[in-house]
Amino acid sequence: MLIPILLVSLISSINAASIASRSQSYPLSQPAVLGPKTRITIGNKVIAPDGFERSATLVDGIFPGPLIAAQKGDDFAIEVVNELKDETMFKSTSVHWHGIFQNGTNYADGASFVTQCPIAQNHSFLHSFSAPNQAGTYWYHSHYSCDGLRGPLVIYDPDDPLAYMYDVDDASTVITLSDWYHVVAPVLRHIIGTTANSSLINGLGRYAGGPMSDLAVINVVPGKRYRMRLVAMSCDPSFHFSIDGHNLTVIEADGQLTEPLVVDELRIFAGQRYSVVLVADKPVDNYWMRSLPNLTKASYEGGMNSAILRYQGAPIADPTTVYTASKNQLNETDLHALINPGAPGIPGYGKADINLNLSVKNSNGSFYVNNVTFQSPTIPILLQILSGAREPSELLPEGNVIVLEANKVVELTLTTSGPGGPHPIHLHGSAGSRTFNYVNPVRRDVVSAGSTPDQQMVIRWTTDNSGPWFLHCHIDWHLDAGFAVVMAESPSDTRAHLNPVPEDWHQLCPAFDSLSPSQLGAEVGSPMKKHPKSAHFSSRHHHFLRYSSKRPNHFHLLGGILG
C-alpha cells in the first residue's frame, strides 16, 4: 500500500546536488544509435535534463537511452549489463521490450517477477528474440523504477506501403516525450498523487522557477516531408502534442499502420507511439513544438513543455510563434488499421469463447482488480509454470493470475471507478464506439480506460502465445499500487511453446536471491523482494472493441492492438 508522506525535507536532500544554470548533458545533433545485436550498460550518472542536477539510472549514460534500430526480419540479441551503484535507487534491474510480441520467447520479455528475476548488480542477461512480422515504433524501459531507464526502439520496413508519403525517416525524427522528477523513484513510489517536476522532449526541458536550460531542436529542410515517430515514455502523464502552424498526418499507432489521418493536435498516453508525417512547407523560421502534460498548472511559459522546430536557414533563436487552440484534434475513433483490420471471433458483445470481466477500484491509494491488489511473487510466474504449476490455485500470488485455454478468443471488459484516471492499459487491444466495432478497429498496444467513474473498455484477443503475460496500467505509480493482473495462457503448453530457455535465464533467480539488502539498494530491508516493480502485458495483437461510459451518451472510441 502507498503511504502519503511529506517531502518538505526530502526534496532538498535526495539527489538534488545543485541547480545548474545550463544543462550541457545532451548534444543537439544526431542521437546515439545501436543495432539489434548489441550490449547496453545500465548505470548511474548525474544529469540535468531540465537544469536540475540529480543522479539517474541510465542506459549507456544518456537519457533517453540510445535508439535501437533494426530492419524488419532482423533477429535481436541485446545483452543488458547491470553496473548500478547508487545506494538511493534500486541496484537490480530489468528491461522490457515494449510492443515486441515475444512469441516463443516469453523468457526474454523483461517483466520482473512475471517472466524473470531481476538482473542483479554486476550481472548481465542476453535477451535473444525475433520479431519476424513486426515493423514500427516501439520502446524499451524498466518498470523497476522511474529513474531514467527508457529509450526508443524502431523496426524499419524497407517495403513500407506508406513510404511514398515521406522523404526522411531516421534517428533525427524520433521524438521522445517524457516526464522528469527531482526526487528518486524509491521515495516517490510511497507518495499518493506525486507529480512530475517537468516534461522533456528528446531529453531536454525546463521546470517552473528553474533556469533557461537547453531545449531540444529538431531541424528540417524546406520542402521535405518527415516521418516523425512520437514515443510517450512517461511514467505518468499523457501529453497534448502539436507543432505551431503545422498539420500532422497520422500513419501509425503503436507499431500498426493506419489509414492516413490529418490532425493538428493529438493526445498521446504513457506507453503509446504515433508516426506522423510533417511537411516542412511553412516560411523559414523557428516554430514551437508543444507537449503539454495533463498536470495541474502545466503551461508553455518560459519554454516549458516545448522544443524547437527549426527550418534550415532560420536564425538560432527561440520561436515567437503563438499557440492556437486545436480545430482538428485526433479522435481515436477516426483511426483505422491499414492492413488486416478485422477483430477475432464472432461479432457481438459476449460472444467470444471466453468472456472476462475485471472491475478496478481505488481504496486509500491502492488499486484492486476484482478486489485483489497485485503483489509480485518472489518466484517469477514463468518459473512456477516451468516447474509444474498449471491451475490457478497453484499459481502465486493468489488471485492475481488468470489461466486461459489455448486458441480461444477472449473478450475482456474492464471497468474502472474512483480517482486516478485516465489509465493507459496495456494488453494488445482494439476499440469501438457507440456500437462495437468488429470490422475495422485500430490495433494498438496501449489504450486509455477513461477518466470518469464506471467507464468500460472492451478488448479481444486470441490465446495463441502460451505463457504468462502482464496486463497493467502503464502509469508506474498505479502499477506500484497494485493495478495489474497476469494472464497465463495455456500453462500446460508453455514448455513446448517456448524456444529452449537459455541457461543464463535460470541463473537470474539464484543471483538475485543471494543479494543482501545493501546490494539491493534504495530501501533498507528491501521491500522490493516482496513488492517489486514489474513490467507490462506483452504477447501479441489484441483488439479493443469499445470504450464507453455506463452513463448515457458518453461513448468514445479508443485504439487498438496492444503490443
C-alpha positions as CSV (number, residue, x, y, z in Angstrom):
1,M,0.0,0.0,0.0
2,L,1.2,3.5,-0.7
3,I,1.6,5.8,2.3
4,P,1.2,9.5,2.0
5,I,4.2,11.3,3.4
6,L,5.6,14.8,3.3
7,L,8.5,15.7,1.1
8,V,9.4,19.0,2.6
9,S,12.8,18.0,3.8
10,L,13.4,15.2,1.3
11,I,13.1,17.2,-1.9
12,S,16.1,19.3,-1.0
13,S,18.3,16.4,0.2
14,I,17.8,13.4,-2.1
15,N,19.9,13.5,-5.2
16,A,19.4,17.3,-5.6
17,A,23.0,18.3,-5.7
18,S,22.5,21.8,-7.1
19,I,20.7,24.0,-9.6
20,A,22.6,24.2,-12.9
21,S,22.5,27.3,-15.0
22,R,22.6,25.4,-18.2
23,S,22.3,21.7,-19.0
24,Q,25.1,20.5,-21.2
25,S,24.4,16.8,-20.9
26,Y,22.8,16.3,-24.3
27,P,24.0,17.2,-27.8
28,L,21.5,18.6,-30.2
29,S,23.0,16.6,-33.1
30,Q,22.2,13.1,-34.3
31,P,21.3,10.8,-31.3
32,A,23.1,7.6,-30.4
33,V,22.0,4.6,-32.4
34,L,22.6,0.9,-31.8
35,G,21.8,-2.1,-33.9
36,P,19.7,-5.2,-33.0
37,K,22.7,-7.1,-31.8
38,T,24.4,-5.0,-29.1
39,R,25.2,-4.5,-25.5
40,I,23.7,-1.9,-23.3
41,T,25.0,-0.9,-19.9
42,I,22.7,0.2,-17.1
43,G,24.5,2.5,-14.7
44,N,24.1,5.7,-12.7
45,K,25.1,9.2,-13.7
46,V,24.4,12.7,-12.5
47,I,22.5,14.6,-15.3
48,A,20.4,17.8,-15.5
49,P,17.9,17.4,-18.4
50,D,15.8,20.3,-17.1
51,G,18.7,22.3,-15.4
52,F,18.3,20.5,-12.1
53,E,21.1,18.0,-11.2
54,R,20.3,14.6,-9.9
55,S,21.6,11.1,-10.1
56,A,19.7,8.8,-12.5
57,T,19.5,5.2,-13.8
58,L,20.6,5.4,-17.4
59,V,21.4,3.3,-20.5
60,D,24.9,3.9,-21.6
61,G,25.0,7.1,-19.6
62,I,22.3,9.1,-21.5
63,F,18.6,10.0,-21.3
64,P,16.8,9.0,-23.3
65,G,18.7,5.8,-23.9
66,P,20.1,5.2,-27.4
67,L,17.8,4.4,-30.2
68,I,17.9,0.6,-31.0
69,A,17.3,0.4,-34.8
70,A,16.6,-2.7,-36.8
71,Q,15.2,-3.8,-40.2
72,K,12.1,-5.9,-40.5
73,G,13.1,-9.6,-40.1
74,D,16.2,-8.9,-38.0
75,D,17.0,-11.1,-35.0
76,F,17.7,-9.3,-31.7
77,A,20.5,-10.2,-29.3
78,I,20.7,-7.4,-26.7
79,E,22.9,-8.0,-23.6
80,V,21.9,-6.0,-20.6
81,V,24.7,-5.3,-18.2
82,N,24.0,-4.1,-14.7
83,E,26.6,-1.7,-13.3
84,L,24.2,0.2,-10.9
85,K,25.9,1.6,-7.8
86,D,23.8,4.5,-6.4
87,E,22.5,3.5,-2.9
88,T,19.5,5.8,-3.2
89,M,18.0,3.8,-6.1
90,F,17.4,0.2,-6.9
91,K,20.6,-1.7,-7.9
92,S,18.8,-4.6,-9.6
93,T,17.1,-4.0,-12.9
94,S,15.2,-5.5,-15.9
95,V,14.5,-4.2,-19.4
96,H,11.2,-4.8,-21.2
97,W,10.9,-4.5,-25.0
98,H,7.6,-2.8,-25.2
99,G,5.5,-3.9,-28.2
100,I,7.5,-6.9,-29.2
101,F,5.3,-10.0,-29.3
102,Q,8.0,-12.4,-27.9
103,N,6.1,-15.4,-29.4
104,G,8.1,-18.4,-28.2
105,T,10.5,-16.2,-26.2
106,N,8.4,-15.2,-23.2
107,Y,11.5,-15.5,-21.0
108,A,13.1,-12.6,-22.9
109,D,10.1,-10.2,-22.3
110,G,11.9,-8.5,-19.3
111,A,8.9,-8.4,-16.9
112,S,10.4,-8.7,-13.5
113,F,8.8,-11.5,-11.3
114,V,6.4,-12.3,-14.2
115,T,8.8,-13.7,-16.8
116,Q,12.2,-13.5,-15.0
117,C,14.0,-12.5,-11.8
118,P,15.7,-9.1,-12.0
119,I,19.3,-8.8,-13.2
120,A,21.4,-8.4,-10.1
121,Q,24.2,-5.9,-9.7
122,N,27.3,-6.8,-11.6
123,H,25.4,-9.5,-13.6
124,S,24.1,-9.5,-17.2
125,F,21.4,-11.2,-19.3
126,L,21.3,-11.7,-23.0
127,H,17.8,-11.0,-24.5
128,S,17.6,-13.1,-27.7
129,F,14.3,-12.8,-29.6
130,S,12.9,-12.2,-33.1
131,A,10.1,-10.1,-34.5
132,P,9.7,-11.5,-38.0
133,N,6.4,-9.8,-38.9
134,Q,6.7,-6.6,-36.9
135,A,7.7,-3.1,-38.1
136,G,7.1,0.2,-36.5
137,T,7.8,2.3,-33.4
138,Y,8.4,0.7,-30.1
139,W,10.5,1.4,-27.0
140,Y,12.3,-0.3,-24.1
141,H,12.1,0.5,-20.4
142,S,12.2,-0.8,-16.9
143,H,9.1,-0.9,-14.6
144,Y,11.6,-1.4,-11.8
145,S,11.8,2.3,-11.1
146,C,11.0,5.6,-12.9
147,D,14.6,7.0,-12.7
148,G,15.5,7.2,-16.4
149,L,15.9,3.7,-17.9
150,R,14.0,4.1,-21.1
151,G,14.6,4.6,-24.8
152,P,13.2,4.2,-28.3
153,L,13.3,1.1,-30.5
154,V,12.4,1.2,-34.2
155,I,12.0,-1.6,-36.7
156,Y,12.2,-0.1,-40.2
157,D,10.3,-1.7,-43.1
158,P,12.1,-1.4,-46.5
159,D,8.8,-2.2,-48.1
160,D,6.6,0.2,-46.1
161,P,3.4,0.7,-48.1
162,L,3.2,4.3,-46.9
163,A,6.8,5.3,-47.7
164,Y,5.6,7.4,-50.6
165,M,4.3,9.9,-48.1
166,Y,7.7,10.9,-46.6
167,D,11.3,11.7,-47.5
168,V,13.1,11.4,-44.2
169,D,12.8,8.7,-41.5
170,D,15.8,8.3,-39.4
171,A,17.1,8.8,-35.8
172,S,16.7,12.5,-36.1
173,T,13.0,12.2,-36.5
174,V,12.4,10.0,-33.4
175,I,10.7,12.3,-30.8
176,T,10.6,11.1,-27.2
177,L,8.2,12.7,-24.7
178,S,8.8,12.0,-21.0
179,D,8.2,13.3,-17.5
180,W,11.0,14.0,-15.1
181,Y,11.3,14.0,-11.3
182,H,13.8,15.7,-9.0
183,V,13.3,13.0,-6.3
184,V,14.3,9.4,-6.8
185,A,11.5,6.9,-7.6
186,P,12.0,4.7,-4.4
187,V,10.8,7.7,-2.4
188,L,8.1,8.8,-4.8
189,R,6.5,5.3,-5.1
190,H,5.3,5.7,-1.5
191,I,3.5,9.0,-2.1
192,I,-0.1,9.3,-3.3
193,G,-0.5,11.8,-6.0
194,T,3.1,12.5,-6.9
195,T,3.6,14.7,-10.0
196,A,6.5,15.4,-12.3
197,N,8.7,18.4,-11.9
198,S,9.0,18.9,-15.7
199,S,8.4,17.2,-19.0
200,L,11.1,16.7,-21.6
201,I,11.2,16.4,-25.4
202,N,14.2,14.4,-26.6
203,G,15.6,14.5,-23.1
204,L,15.5,18.3,-22.6
205,G,13.1,20.7,-20.9
206,R,12.6,23.3,-18.2
207,Y,10.7,23.5,-14.9
208,A,8.8,26.2,-13.1
209,G,11.2,28.5,-11.4
210,G,14.2,26.9,-13.0
211,P,16.9,28.1,-15.3
212,M,16.5,28.7,-19.1
213,S,18.2,25.4,-19.8
214,D,18.7,24.0,-23.3
215,L,15.7,22.8,-25.3
216,A,15.7,20.1,-28.0
217,V,16.0,21.3,-31.6
218,I,14.5,19.3,-34.5
219,N,16.0,20.6,-37.8
220,V,14.1,20.4,-41.1
221,V,14.8,21.4,-44.7
222,P,12.1,23.4,-46.5
223,G,10.1,21.2,-48.8
224,K,11.0,17.9,-47.3
225,R,8.5,15.5,-45.7
226,Y,9.4,13.9,-42.3
227,R,8.1,10.8,-40.7
228,M,8.2,11.8,-37.0
229,R,8.0,8.9,-34.6
230,L,6.5,10.1,-31.3
231,V,7.2,7.9,-28.2
232,A,5.5,8.6,-24.9
233,M,8.0,7.4,-22.4
234,S,6.3,9.0,-19.4
235,C,5.9,7.3,-16.0
236,D,2.5,9.1,-15.6
237,P,1.1,12.0,-17.6
238,S,-0.3,12.0,-21.1
239,F,0.6,14.8,-23.5
240,H,-1.2,17.0,-26.0
241,F,1.3,17.2,-28.9
242,S,1.3,19.8,-31.6
243,I,3.6,22.0,-33.7
244,D,2.6,25.6,-34.3
245,G,1.4,26.3,-37.8
246,H,1.7,22.7,-39.0
247,N,-0.7,19.8,-39.6
248,L,0.3,16.2,-38.8
249,T,-0.8,13.1,-40.8
250,V,-1.1,10.1,-38.5
251,I,0.1,6.9,-40.3
252,E,1.0,4.6,-37.4
253,A,-0.3,3.8,-33.9
254,D,1.8,1.5,-31.6
255,G,3.6,-0.4,-34.4
256,Q,0.5,-0.7,-36.6
257,L,0.0,1.2,-39.8
258,T,-3.2,3.3,-40.0
259,E,-5.1,4.8,-42.8
260,P,-3.6,8.4,-43.1
261,L,-5.5,10.9,-41.0
262,V,-4.7,14.6,-40.9
263,V,-4.9,16.3,-37.5
264,D,-3.4,19.5,-35.9
265,E,-3.0,18.0,-32.4
266,L,-3.1,14.6,-30.7
267,R,-3.2,13.3,-27.2
268,I,-0.7,10.5,-26.5
269,F,-0.8,8.4,-23.3
270,A,2.1,6.8,-21.4
271,G,3.4,3.9,-23.5
272,Q,1.8,4.9,-26.7
273,R,3.5,5.7,-30.0
274,Y,2.4,7.5,-33.2
275,S,4.1,8.1,-36.5
276,V,3.1,11.4,-38.1
277,V,4.1,13.0,-41.3
278,L,5.1,16.6,-41.1
279,V,5.5,18.6,-44.4
280,A,8.1,21.4,-44.0
281,D,6.2,23.8,-46.2
282,K,5.9,26.9,-44.0
283,P,8.0,30.0,-44.1
284,V,11.6,29.5,-43.0
285,D,11.5,30.2,-39.2
286,N,11.6,28.7,-35.8
287,Y,8.3,27.1,-34.6
288,W,7.3,25.8,-31.1
289,M,6.9,22.1,-30.8
290,R,4.5,21.6,-27.8
291,S,3.9,18.7,-25.5
292,L,1.6,19.8,-22.7
293,P,1.2,17.2,-19.9
294,N,-2.2,16.6,-18.2
295,L,-0.8,18.1,-14.9
296,T,-2.3,20.9,-12.8
297,K,-0.9,24.3,-13.8
298,A,1.0,23.0,-16.8
299,S,1.8,25.7,-19.3
300,Y,4.2,26.8,-22.0
301,E,5.5,29.8,-20.0
302,G,9.3,30.3,-20.4
303,G,9.6,27.4,-23.0
304,M,8.3,24.7,-20.6
305,N,6.9,21.6,-22.2
306,S,8.3,22.7,-25.5
307,A,11.0,22.1,-28.1
308,I,12.0,23.9,-31.3
309,L,11.3,23.0,-34.9
310,R,14.0,24.9,-36.9
311,Y,13.9,25.3,-40.6
312,Q,17.2,25.3,-42.4
313,G,18.2,29.0,-42.8
314,A,16.3,30.2,-39.7
315,P,18.2,32.1,-37.0
316,I,19.4,30.3,-33.9
317,A,16.7,31.7,-31.6
318,D,13.6,30.8,-29.6
319,P,10.4,30.8,-31.7
320,T,7.9,33.6,-31.4
321,T,5.0,31.6,-32.7
322,V,1.8,31.6,-30.7
323,Y,-0.3,28.5,-29.7
324,T,-3.8,28.4,-31.1
325,A,-6.5,26.1,-29.9
326,S,-6.9,22.9,-31.9
327,K,-9.5,22.8,-34.6
328,N,-8.9,19.2,-35.7
329,Q,-7.7,17.2,-32.7
330,L,-7.2,13.5,-33.1
331,N,-10.3,11.5,-32.4
332,E,-9.2,7.9,-32.0
333,T,-12.5,6.6,-33.4
334,D,-11.3,8.0,-36.7
335,L,-8.2,5.8,-36.8
336,H,-8.5,2.6,-38.8
337,A,-6.0,-0.2,-39.4
338,L,-4.4,-0.1,-42.9
339,I,-3.9,-3.8,-43.1
340,N,-6.0,-6.8,-41.8
341,P,-8.5,-4.7,-39.8
342,G,-10.9,-7.3,-38.5
343,A,-11.3,-8.3,-34.9
344,P,-11.2,-12.0,-34.0
345,G,-14.3,-14.2,-33.2
346,I,-18.0,-13.9,-33.7
347,P,-19.2,-10.3,-33.9
348,G,-21.3,-9.3,-30.9
349,Y,-20.7,-8.5,-27.3
350,G,-20.3,-11.5,-25.0
351,K,-20.0,-13.9,-28.0
352,A,-16.3,-14.7,-27.5
353,D,-15.1,-18.2,-26.4
354,I,-14.0,-16.7,-23.0
355,N,-15.7,-13.6,-21.6
356,L,-13.9,-11.9,-18.7
357,N,-15.0,-9.0,-16.5
358,L,-12.5,-7.1,-14.5
359,S,-13.5,-4.3,-12.1
360,V,-10.8,-1.9,-10.9
361,K,-11.2,0.2,-7.8
362,N,-9.0,2.5,-5.8
363,S,-9.0,2.5,-2.0
364,N,-6.7,4.5,0.2
365,G,-4.1,4.8,-2.6
366,S,-4.1,1.1,-3.6
367,F,-5.7,-0.4,-6.7
368,Y,-7.8,-3.6,-6.6
369,V,-8.6,-5.7,-9.7
370,N,-11.7,-7.8,-8.8
371,N,-11.0,-7.0,-5.1
372,V,-7.4,-8.1,-5.2
373,T,-4.3,-5.8,-5.3
374,F,-1.4,-7.1,-7.3
375,Q,1.6,-8.3,-5.3
376,S,4.6,-9.5,-7.2
377,P,5.6,-13.1,-6.3
378,T,9.0,-14.0,-5.0
379,I,9.2,-16.7,-7.7
380,P,8.6,-15.5,-11.3
381,I,5.3,-16.9,-12.7
382,L,7.1,-18.3,-15.7
383,L,9.4,-20.2,-13.4
384,Q,6.4,-21.5,-11.5
385,I,4.8,-22.8,-14.8
386,L,8.0,-24.4,-16.0
387,S,8.3,-26.1,-12.6
388,G,4.9,-27.7,-13.0
389,A,2.2,-25.2,-11.8
390,R,-0.8,-25.3,-14.1
391,E,-4.0,-24.4,-12.3
392,P,-5.0,-21.0,-10.9
393,S,-4.8,-22.5,-7.4
394,E,-1.2,-23.5,-7.9
395,L,0.0,-20.1,-9.3
396,L,1.0,-17.3,-6.9
397,P,0.2,-14.7,-6.0
398,E,-3.3,-16.0,-5.3
399,G,-6.0,-14.0,-7.2
400,N,-3.5,-12.3,-9.4
401,V,-3.3,-14.9,-12.2
402,I,-6.0,-15.8,-14.7
403,V,-5.5,-19.0,-16.6
404,L,-6.8,-19.1,-20.2
405,E,-7.2,-22.1,-22.5
406,A,-5.2,-22.2,-25.8
407,N,-6.5,-21.0,-29.1
408,K,-9.6,-19.3,-27.7
409,V,-11.0,-15.8,-28.5
410,V,-11.1,-13.8,-25.3
411,E,-13.2,-10.7,-24.7
412,L,-12.3,-8.7,-21.7
413,T,-14.4,-5.9,-20.2
414,L,-12.6,-3.7,-17.8
415,T,-14.5,-1.2,-15.7
416,T,-12.7,1.5,-13.7
417,S,-14.1,3.6,-10.8
418,G,-12.6,6.0,-8.4
419,P,-9.8,8.6,-8.8
420,G,-6.6,8.3,-10.8
421,G,-7.8,8.2,-14.4
422,P,-7.3,8.2,-17.3
423,H,-5.5,4.8,-17.1
424,P,-3.4,3.8,-20.1
425,I,-4.0,0.0,-20.2
426,H,-1.5,-2.3,-21.9
427,L,-2.9,-5.6,-23.3
428,H,-2.8,-5.6,-27.1
429,G,-6.3,-4.4,-27.9
430,S,-8.7,-2.7,-30.4
431,A,-11.5,-0.2,-30.0
432,G,-15.1,0.7,-31.0
433,S,-17.6,3.4,-30.4
434,R,-21.3,3.6,-29.5
435,T,-21.7,0.2,-31.2
436,F,-19.0,-2.4,-31.0
437,N,-16.6,-2.2,-33.9
438,Y,-15.6,-5.7,-35.2
439,V,-14.9,-4.5,-38.8
440,N,-12.0,-2.1,-38.8
441,P,-10.9,-1.2,-35.2
442,V,-7.5,0.4,-34.9
443,R,-5.0,-2.0,-33.5
444,R,-2.5,-0.8,-30.8
445,D,-0.9,-1.8,-27.6
446,V,-1.9,0.9,-25.1
447,V,-5.3,2.4,-24.8
448,S,-6.9,4.7,-22.2
449,A,-9.5,3.1,-19.9
450,G,-11.1,6.5,-19.3
451,S,-11.2,9.1,-16.6
452,T,-14.8,9.3,-15.4
453,P,-16.4,6.8,-13.0
454,D,-17.8,3.5,-14.2
455,Q,-16.3,3.6,-17.7
456,Q,-15.7,0.4,-19.7
457,M,-13.1,-0.7,-22.0
458,V,-13.7,-3.9,-24.1
459,I,-10.9,-5.7,-25.9
460,R,-10.5,-9.0,-27.8
461,W,-7.5,-11.3,-28.5
462,T,-6.7,-14.9,-29.4
463,T,-4.7,-17.1,-26.9
464,D,-2.1,-18.2,-29.4
465,N,1.1,-17.3,-27.4
466,S,1.4,-19.6,-24.4
467,G,3.0,-18.1,-21.3
468,P,2.3,-15.5,-18.6
469,W,1.6,-12.0,-19.9
470,F,1.1,-8.9,-17.8
471,L,-2.0,-6.7,-18.1
472,H,-1.5,-3.4,-16.2
473,C,-1.9,0.3,-16.0
474,H,1.1,2.0,-17.7
475,I,1.3,4.7,-15.1
476,D,4.2,3.5,-13.0
477,W,2.8,4.7,-9.7
478,H,-0.5,2.8,-10.3
479,L,1.3,-0.3,-11.2
480,D,3.2,0.1,-7.9
481,A,-0.1,0.4,-6.1
482,G,-1.5,-2.9,-7.4
483,F,-3.2,-2.1,-10.8
484,A,-2.2,-5.3,-12.6
485,V,-3.1,-8.9,-13.3
486,V,-1.3,-11.7,-15.1
487,M,-2.9,-13.6,-18.0
488,A,-1.4,-17.1,-18.1
489,E,-2.2,-18.6,-21.5
490,S,-2.3,-22.4,-21.7
491,P,0.3,-23.1,-19.0
492,S,0.4,-26.8,-19.9
493,D,1.7,-25.8,-23.4
494,T,4.3,-23.3,-22.3
495,R,7.3,-25.5,-22.1
496,A,6.7,-26.9,-25.6
497,H,5.8,-23.5,-27.0
498,L,9.0,-21.8,-25.8
499,N,12.3,-21.8,-27.6
500,P,15.0,-23.5,-25.5
501,V,15.3,-21.4,-22.3
502,P,18.9,-20.2,-22.0
503,E,20.9,-21.3,-19.1
504,D,21.7,-17.7,-18.0
505,W,17.9,-17.2,-17.5
506,H,18.0,-20.0,-15.0
507,Q,20.8,-18.2,-13.1
508,L,19.0,-14.9,-12.7
509,C,17.0,-16.0,-9.6
510,P,19.8,-17.6,-7.7
511,A,21.9,-14.4,-8.3
512,F,19.1,-12.2,-7.2
513,D,18.0,-14.3,-4.2
514,S,21.6,-14.2,-2.9
515,L,21.7,-10.4,-2.6
516,S,21.9,-8.7,0.7
517,P,19.7,-5.7,1.5
518,S,22.7,-3.4,0.9
519,Q,23.2,-4.9,-2.6
520,L,19.6,-4.3,-3.5
521,G,19.8,-0.6,-2.7
522,A,17.0,2.0,-2.3
523,E,15.4,0.8,0.9
524,V,16.8,-1.0,4.0
525,G,15.1,-4.4,4.3
526,S,14.3,-4.4,0.6
527,P,10.5,-4.4,0.2
528,M,11.5,-4.9,-3.5
529,K,11.7,-8.6,-2.9
530,K,8.1,-8.6,-1.8
531,H,6.6,-5.8,-3.9
532,P,9.0,-5.2,-6.8
533,K,8.1,-3.2,-9.9
534,S,7.0,-5.3,-12.7
535,A,6.6,-5.0,-16.4
536,H,3.6,-4.9,-18.8
537,F,1.4,-7.5,-20.6
538,S,3.1,-8.4,-23.8
539,S,2.3,-11.2,-26.2
540,R,0.6,-10.5,-29.5
541,H,-2.0,-8.2,-31.1
542,H,-5.4,-7.8,-29.4
543,H,-8.4,-5.8,-30.4
544,F,-10.1,-3.0,-28.5
545,L,-13.8,-3.2,-29.4
546,R,-15.3,-0.4,-27.3
547,Y,-14.6,2.2,-24.7
548,S,-17.7,3.7,-23.1
549,S,-19.3,5.0,-20.1
550,K,-22.2,3.4,-18.3
551,R,-23.7,6.9,-18.3
552,P,-25.9,7.6,-21.4
553,N,-24.3,9.5,-24.3
554,H,-20.7,9.2,-23.2
555,F,-19.2,6.7,-25.7
556,H,-15.7,7.1,-27.1
557,L,-13.6,5.0,-29.4
558,L,-10.0,4.4,-28.3
559,G,-7.4,2.4,-30.2
560,G,-6.5,-1.0,-30.9
561,I,-4.0,-3.8,-30.6
562,L,-1.8,-3.8,-27.6
563,G,1.8,-4.9,-28.1
